[in-house]
Each structure stands twice: as structure tokens, then as C-alpha cells.
Amino acid sequence: MTEHAVVIAGGGPTGLMLAGELALAGVDVVIVERRTSQALDGSRAGGLHSRSLEVLDQRGIVDRFLAEGRAMQIAGFVGIPLDISDFPTRHNYGLALWQSHIERLLAGWVDELGVPVVREREVTGFAQDDSGVDVEVSDGRPLRAQYLVGCDGGRSAVRKSAGIDFVGWDATVGWLIAEVAMEQEPQVGMRREGGGIGPVDPQRDDGPYRVVLQERLADQPGEPSLQDVRDALTAAYGTDYGVHSPTWISRFSDATRQAASYRQGRVLLAGDAAHVHPPQGGQGLNTGVQDAVNLGWKLAQVVHGTSPDSLLDTYHSERHPVAARVLQNTMAQVALSTPDDRHDALRATMAELLAMDEPRRRIAGMLSALDLHYDLGDGHPLLGRRMPDLDLDTADGPVRVFSLLHDARPMLLNLGDPGRAEVWSDRVRVVDATYDGAWELPVLGAVDAPTAVLVRPDGHVAWTGDPADPALSEALDTWVGTRPAVPPGRMTR
């Protein structure tokens, strides 16, 4: 039986991001993926929101994605565009980039980090004990791991084998989605009930086209066909535009569900395995990637024995409310998309509200995840929020905050008197710096400048205060782990 510290079931964006995070921390991790290659067999997400771009920037790989996508204002609520160009972030935009490219770029990064991917196999079940997990694989060759993470999609075999309830709501509406060629030029644009027609390559005006159309039934049986595409086009536009040569055809619905728990012992869930919802707002892939970044460093510290197993409980307590909010806003968007006069009136009222700055910032902050606030208790407004990517001055020259997070280590940023912050240098990067400028957070606005900040590997602030404050030691115990042994005659904080 082959042994690894962590087995990840599923090599989509969430699984790849998690593998990268674990590899940066020196964890022996393997991905088990059913596909023969990273190629996708159907439609998936079409872009990255601002916070996801920040996360990639924190790891030093965002330029790979920016080079292949289109930076643009992609945030929208039920089709109402939300401009975030005034948000205080380097990435005050979204990135239009199909999931096939996102996965390819993530897979390249993971390959550089040396993570093995076992292809043409699936995790089918598991049995866990006090010391690890025996992972059942479809080829009959089991794996042994300290931890198993299910990133295996909405029909997750890991979640089902764990017996974790998938709580929520059945589908009320369904959509057909396809990539096709057309003999006639179609009517390009979004439809008020959701979906529409758009070119796969915006630089070309002759197709192929991506078609997303509402179907008559919420749960159509069987695999969709080209005739189903013809029927849906005719029902929506009065013509099928001579549709032909489909690259792929698929279906999705507004089924909305969330795992009751993201953890059962040594088994955890992330991405679609933990939450499914309709694609309105483009939040699914982004939420999964951010799940991975929240979980990765915590799991690494537990595997290495520097943090107790209980640290993994904070993964559920922090990320479950985030996905619950995504489920709520996508359900609201589906409801507002209902094509009748009363819902049109309600949608028009929403459009008026979202034209105002405060509602726009609030909803756009939610969709982009720039407003994310983990509940770490009372204190400075930064506590639990993303650390701004400040331009710092240090003894070694200017440096950006995000560049200091490339290796996914916690960081103590001291903005007071140099040399006062003495922490565990083997685990925490200590940076003495100055910053001359306003501290401003998306949605929240300006905040007072702290003297020092403890930044977790995921870029969220775990503590603020004076380096001499005893509360710093408590925060280090919680988020960095057990104190290392102190050599005779030497003191450590």
C-alpha cells in the first residue's frame, strides 16, 4: 500500500490549488484524478474574481493568468453590472478566462512543485482509524494517508462515503449549455431569465458560440443532444440559427446544497464537494480555490505536528459561512431572473439600488470576496480580514506585502520601532517596515494604522497590536502552533 501524508480526490481547480499550498509547505501530497489529462469534457467557470487574483498574487503566479485572460469588470448581480474599479486593491477587476485555461495554469504550477497526479483513477471510498485513512481507489490499489480531502465535485464519493449530509434545495429550473457552430449570425447577449449567446473567442465574430438557455423542465432526464439545443434556441429566439457541430453539450440547474460539516475526523471536503449552487455571479470556482487556500496551511501545520488537530476545525467554522452566503445570493439571483412583469419590476428596483455607491460596494464586495471577514473576535477592524497589499519600505528596499507571502509562511509585520518583534524565525517571517499612506479596506473604508500585524499564510490578519503585547503569544499559539523548544540561555516569544 502506497503511503502519503495527504491524498486529494479530484484534480480540478480546488484540488490543484490545495496541492500547491501543501507542496509549498513541504507536505507529501498526491492527487487522484479520473481524467486522463487536464482537458475538460464540458463547460465550466469563465473567470476569476478579484480576491482569487489576490490569492494567486500572494503565491507569485498571478501574472501567468493575467497574460492569458482579459482583465475587465465581470462582477454582476442578476445581470446588473457592478464596477469595482474604485476598490482599494491592485486587482480592482475580474479576469475573463475559461476554466480549461485556469486548470492548465494551475496544473503547470503544481507540476513545478513536484506534486504527483495519479490519473484515470477515482477515490471510491475510505476507512479511517486513529492514525490515518485507507483510501479505496477504482483500480483496486489502495492508498494510505494521514488525511484525505474530497475535492471530487458535487457528486463527491468522499462526502457520500463519509455520510455527511448534503443539505439544501432541489432544482427548480434547469439550463442547457453548449459550444456550437451556427450557419446564421445569432443574437449575442444575455437574456433576462439568465444565459444567452456569446462568442467563445471575443476576437472572432464567426463563432464558435457558447449557448446557455433555460429548459422547459428543471431536471431533464438523459444526456442532452443537438436536437435539445435546436429546440431551446427555437423556443427562445424563434430560430435555431442553423446550429451544428457541437464541441460539447451539458446541463446544469439551480440545485443548491451544502455539506453539513466540512470535516469528519481525518476526512475533509472542499470546493463543489462541500457546496453546489447555480452559477449566477460566477462564484463557484472562486469559492473552491479560496477554500483550498484556507485549508492548505492549516492541514500542513497539523501534518507537521506544529499545530494540534483542532486547528482543522477552524476550516469549517471559517469557510462554511462563506459558502452559505454564496448559496443565499445565488438563490436570490435565480429568483430575480424569473421572466415575468412582477420580477422585472423587482429587478428594476434592484438596479436602482445597485446604482448607488453603498449598495454597489456591499454586493460587489461580497461577489468578489474582497469583503471577507473571518470571525476572530473583537479588536482592530483588520482582524480576520484580508491584509492589504501595501507598498512597504524596509532596510532592504521597497517590497509589496503579497510578495512576502509567496512561500505561504505566516508573517509578523512590524511597523513600529525596528527590532522589537522577536518570534519564532523558523516558522514566522518577521519584517520590520514602514508605510506612509492610508489603510483602506474594500467596503469598510479607511482604518487606523496598526503598530504590528500577524498575517496568516492565507493573507488574513490574525492579530494586531504592539509586539510587546502578551496577546501576540496567544495568537502565535493559535495560528502558528506549539512553541519550539528553547535552547538553554535563550529566550523566545
N, C-alpha and C positions, 0 to 999 in steps of 0.2 A: 504494500500500500504506500503510495507516494504521499509525503507529508509537506505541508506548507503552513505558514503562520496564519494566512488568510486566503480563503477561496472566495472569489467573486463569481456569482452566477449571472452571466449576461454581460456582453461587451458593447452595449450602446453607450451613449454619452455619459450617463451616470456611472456605469461600471468602469469606463475608461478614466473618467476624472478621479474616481476613488482609487483606482490602481495607481495613477500618477501620484496622488497625495501620499499613499502608503509607501511607494517606492522612494519618494523624496526623504522619507523618514527612515529608510533602511529596513523596511519590513519585507519579508519573503512572501510575495503575493502572486497568485495565478488567477487568470480569467478563464472561465469555461463558457464558450460561446457556440451556439448551434450553427451559425452561418459559416460557410467555407471561406469567406473573405469579409471585408468590412462593407461590401456593397449592400445596399438596401433593396428590398424587394417591393417597395411601395412608398407612398408618401409619408413624410414625417414633418418635423418642425421646419420653419422657414426663417429663423432669425435668433439673434441673441440680444437680450435686453441689457441695459446699462450696467447693472450690478454684476451680471455674468461677465461682461467685458472687464470690469474692475477685477474680478476674481482671476481671470486669465492674465491680466496685467500684473497682479500680485505674484504670479508664478513666472513672469517674464516671457510669456508666449503669445500675448495678445496681438502682436504685430503680424503673426502668421495668419490670423483670422482677418484682421483689417485689410491685409493685402489681397484677399480673395473675395471679400464681401463688399456691400455698399453701405457706407455709413449714412443713415437717414433717420428721420423721425418716424419710428414704427409703432410707438405706443398709441393705443386707441381703446376706447371703451364703447362697446356695441357699435363699432364703426365710426365713432366720434373721435377724430384725431386729437392727440394730446401732445403738444410741443414741450419738450424738456430742455430746450437749448439754453434756458436760463438757470438750470440746476447747477449747483457748485460741485462739479465733477469733471475730470478730463474727458470722460466719455458721456457727454450730455446728449446722447443719441442712441439709437439702436443700430444693429447690423443685420441687413438682409443677406442671409446666407443659408442655403438649404442644408438640412441635417446631414445629407450624404457627405458634404464637404466638412462640416463640423466634426463628424466622426472620423473622417480621414485624417484631419489635422491632429485631433486628439490621439488617434492611434499611432501617428508618427512620433508624437511626444512620448507616449508610453513605451514605444519600441526603443527610443533613445535611452530611456531609463532602465531598460533591460527586463521588462515585465513579460513573462511568457503568456501566450494565449493558446489554450487548448481548443481547437476548432472542430466543428462537426460533432459536437457532443453537447448534451444538456444535463444540468443537475435535475434529477428526478425525485430526490428525497434525501432524508438525512436521519441520523440518530445521534443525539448529543449526550455527553456524560460530564462529569465534573472537570475533566481536563481538556476536552475538545469535542470535535464534531466529526463523525464518519459521514462523508458526503457520497451519496449514490449518484453515479454518472451513467448516462444512457448506453455507453459502450461496455458496461459491466466492470470497468476498472475503477474502484472507489478511490477517493482521496481522503486524507486525514488533515484536519486543520484545527487551529485553536479557535478560529471564528469563521463563520460563513455569513456572507452578505448577499441577500437576494436583490439583484438589480435586473431581474428577469421579466419585467413588464407587467401589464395589468392582469394577465392570467397566471401570475407567478406560481410556479410549482413550489418554491421555497415557502412562500406565505401559506399556501394550502397545506403543505406538509407540517408546518408549524401550528396549524389550527388557529391562526389569527383571524378574527372576524374582519370582513371587508364591508364596512357599514356604509349605507348611503341610499341612493335612489336609482331606480331603474330608468331606462331610456324613455323619453317622451317624444323625441324627434331624432331622425337619422339623416345623414348626408352621404352622398356618393361622391367620390373624389377620383380623378383620373388624370393621366397625362396623355394627350392625344394630338393627332394632326387633324386639320379641318380644311375642306375644299373652299369654303367661303370664309371671309373675314368676320369673326364674331364680334359681338358687343362686349367690349372689355370693360371691366369694372365690377364693383361689389354690388350685391343685392341686399335689400333691406332685411330679408329673413336670414341673412348670413350666406357666405360663399360668393360665387360669381365666377368670372373667367379672367384669366391673366396669362401673359406670355411667360414661359419658363425662363427664357432669356430676354430681359427687357431691352437688350440691344438689337433684337430682331423683331420684326413686325409680321413675320410669316409663320409663326409657330415654331415648335410645338406649344400647346397651351395646357395650362393646368385648369381643370374644371372642378368646381365644388358646388354641388347642388343638393337642395333638400329633397328627400324622397317622400313618397306617399305614406309609407309605414315606418315606424320608429325602428323596428327590428326586422328587416327584410331577411328571409331565410336564404341560405346558399351563398355561393360566390357571385359577385356582380359580373355582368357581361357587357359587351359593347352595346347590345340592344338596350340594356338598362340605361346606359349613358345617352343613347339616342332618345329614349322615352323621357328622361329627365330634362334634357335640353329642349325638347319639343314642348313639354309642359311649361317650362319657364320662359322660353323665348319665341315659341311658335314655330321653330325650325330646329333641325339638328345640325345645321351648318355643314352638312356633309362630313360628319365626324368619321374618322377612320384611323387605323394603325395605332392602337393604344400601346403605350410602353408598359403601363400597369393600370389597374383599376382596383379600388378598395372602398371600404365603407367605414364610417365611424358614427358615433351617436353622442348624446348628452348624458349618458350614464355617468353617475357621479358617486364615487366611493372612496373611502379612506380606511386604511388599516387601523384597527382599534389600538394596536400597540406597534411601535416600530422595532421592538426588541422582545425576543423570548430567549432568555439565557444567553447562549453563545451565538445566536442567530439574529441577524438584523435585516431590516428592509430599507430600501432607498429608491427614489425615482418612482416610476409607474407601478412598481410592486407595492408601494406604500400609498399611492394616491392616483386616481384617474378622474378625469373631468373633461368637458368639451374644450376645444382648442381656442375658444374666444379669448383674445388678449395675448395669445402666444406665450403662455406661462409654463407649460408642462416641462419641456426640456430644461428651461432655465431653473425651475424649482428643483429638478433632479440633480443638476450639476451643483447647485448650492447645497443640497442635502449632502452630497459627496464631500464637499469642502468642510462642512461642519463635522462630519463623522470621521474623516480620514485621520486627522491629527490626534483625535481622542482615542481612536482604536489603536493607533501606533503607540501611544504612550502606555496603554493598557498591555499591549503585546510585549513591549519592552520592560514592563514591570515597574515603570516610574510612577504610574498613576494607578489607583485602585479600580477595580472592575466597575464600581459605582459611577465613575465618570461617564460611562456609556449611557447611563440613564438620562444625562443632560441632553443627549442627542434627541431622544423622544420629546423631552419637555420643551426644547427649543424649536424643533422643526415641525412637530405635529400641529401647533397653532398656525404656523406659516401656511401649510398646505390647506388647513381648514379654511383660512381666509381666501385662498385661491379658489377652493370649491364654491364658496359663497359668492364670490364676484363673477365666476363663470356661469353659475346658475342664474344670477340676475341678468347677465348679458343675453343668455338664451331667451329668458322671459321677455326682455325688451325687444327681441328680434321678431316676435310674433307679428306676422304681416296682416294687421287689421287696423282700423282707424283709431281705436282706443289706445293701442300700444304705440301707434305713430304719434299720438298726442303726448303720451308719456315720454317717448324718446325725444321729442322736440323740447320738452321741458328739461330733460337731462342735458340736451345740447346747450340750452341757455345757461344752465348752472355751470357746466364744464367750460364755458367761455369765460367764466370769472376766474381770477387767479387762484384764490384759496382752494375752491373745489378741484380745479385742474391740478394743482400741485399735490393735493391729497391723493387723488385717484391715480395720477401718473406716478407718484412715489410708490404706491402700492404695486402697480403693474410692473414697474421697473425694478422693484425690490430695493430701491435706494432708501426707503424709509424704515427698513427692517430694524426691529428693536427687540433683542432678547431680554427677557425679564431677569436681570441680575441684581435686583434690589434697588433701593433708593440711593441717590447720590447725584453726581455730576450728570448733565444731560447726555454726555458721551457714553456713559456706562451702558454696555450692551449693544451699542450702535457701531456701524462701520467706521473705521478710522479714516479720516480724510487723507488724501494723497498730497500731503504738504511738500513744498519745496524747502528743505532744511539746509541750514549751514552747519557744517561740522569742521573739526580740526583738519580733516582730510579733504575738505572741499564740499561743494553742494551735492545734495543727494535727495532723491524722492523717497517718501515713506514706502511706497509699494515696491521699490527696488530692494528694500531691506527685508522683504518678505518672500523673496524668490525661493529660498530654501525651506520655507514652511516651518520656521522656528518661531517661538514666542519672542517678543521684543519688549524691552523696557526702554522707553524713550524719555530721557531726562532733559527737560527744557529749563531747569534751574541751574544752580551752581555746578560746574563740571566736577566729576569725581565723587559725588555724594551717593550715587547709586551703585551699591555693591551687591550683586546677586549671583546666582549660580551660572557662571560664564559658560559651563559646558552645555547648559540647556537653554539659556536665555541670552539673546543678543542685547547688549547694553550699548545704547547710543546717546552720547552727550551732544546736544544740538541746540541751535537757536532758530526761532521762526519769527519773522517780522511780518505779520499780516493778520487778517481777521480769521477766526474759526467759524465756519459756516457749514451747516448740515442741510441736505435737501429736506424740504417740507418744514423742518423745525426752525431753520434760520440760524442767526448768529448765537454763539455760546461763548462763555468765558474761557479764556485760555488756561489749561491746567498746568501745574508745575511738572508733573510726570504722568506718563500713561503706560500701562501694561497692555500690550496688543497681543491677542491670541494669534496662532498661525492662520486662522481663517479671516484675519483682518478686523475682528470685532474687539472692542475695548473691554477689558476685564476688570480694570481698576484705574482710578485717577487719584492723585493726591501728592503729598510730599514724600520723597524717598525714605525719610526717617519715620514715617507713619507705620506703626505696627500692623495696620490693616494690609500693607503690602505683603508681609509674610503670609498672612491668611489667604490672600489672593493667589500667591505662588503655590501654596499648599493645594488649593482647589484646582488650579488650572495648569500648573506645571508638574506637580507631583511631589512625591516624598523627597524630603531633603536628602542630599547626598551625605555620605559620611564626612565628618570634619577631621582633617589631619590634626595631630597634636600641635598645639600652639597657634592654630589658625582659627579665625572666626569666620562664619558665613551668615548671610542674612537668609 
